[in-house]
Amino acid sequence: MTDFTTVKLDIQDRVAVLTLDRPEVLNSMNPDLIADVRAATAEVAANDDARALVITGNGRAFCAGADLSASAGATGGTAEMSVGERVADGMKLRFNPMMNELYELDKPIVAAVNGVAAGGGAGLALAADIVIAARSASFIQVFGPKLGIVPDLGCTWHLPRRVGRARALGLAMLGDKLHAEEAENWGLIWKCVDDTQLMADAMGIAKKLANGPTQAFPAIRRAVDRASQVDYPDQLEHERQCQRVLADTHDFTEGVAAFLQKREAAFTGK
């Protein structure tokens, strides 16, 4: 397993746990952390023993977003570029590839949000298929009201789809702290739990996913996300094409057999 400097990666019982590990700066994202997350994601993708991924943070925060104190290194580019050009360059070379690689991971992802998820940290959490948050956790869109920029790392994708346009604009323009319990009530996350139960509940969900038909879960992720962009007949056709592929898997054969025999299916992810 790769040695990381800003994250920890542990794989056991079919579940990989990726822990952001810069607690002294609330796990904010600098170039090293982004590189480590990308490397860890690639390692999980290549490891057949890892059939689900949990992302969490060490310390009192999940992730405070980009490390602005390291903005020169985090954004990239050259001295001849404007600040905006360097920010855009850094997003192209680092932040966006990290988010795309997580989205394309063919394994289910659970975010265990243990504290504040601010700015890009909220985007990182919302990239997970299932988000579970400690009761003391919160989500803050700092981009507009604090920095004068638009939400990024997928926040403008996730917010309106999950909470609607009115609430998405309110969160993005006002920057109000959204506590975990309200985030659950709004439909932004799957569940809010007591702080002491966070990792146990997150691992329980991840193990359930890891023992399931893992080829189907990324297909479900993409089918749900594309539905708002196409018309009904097109989505029906997409579902048909998904079934054409998935019905040829061992897991589908096993699932049907288990259903008919009234037993638990023994899925292998194949």
Buried (B, 14 or more C-beta within 10 A) or exposed (E): EEEBEBBBBEBEEBBBBBBBBBBEBBBBBBBBBBBBBBBBBEBBBEBEEBBBBBBBBBBEBBBBBBBEEBBEEBBBBEEEBEEEBBBBBBBEBBBBEBBEBBBEBEBBBBBBBBBBBBBBBBBBBBBBBBBBBBBBBBBBBBBBEEEEEEBBBBBBBBBBBBBEEEBBBBBBEEBBBBBBBBBBEBEBBBBBBEBEEBBEBBBBBBBEBBBBBBBBBBBBBEBEEEBEEEEEEEBEEBEEEBEEEBEEBEBBEBBEEBEEEEEEBEBBBE
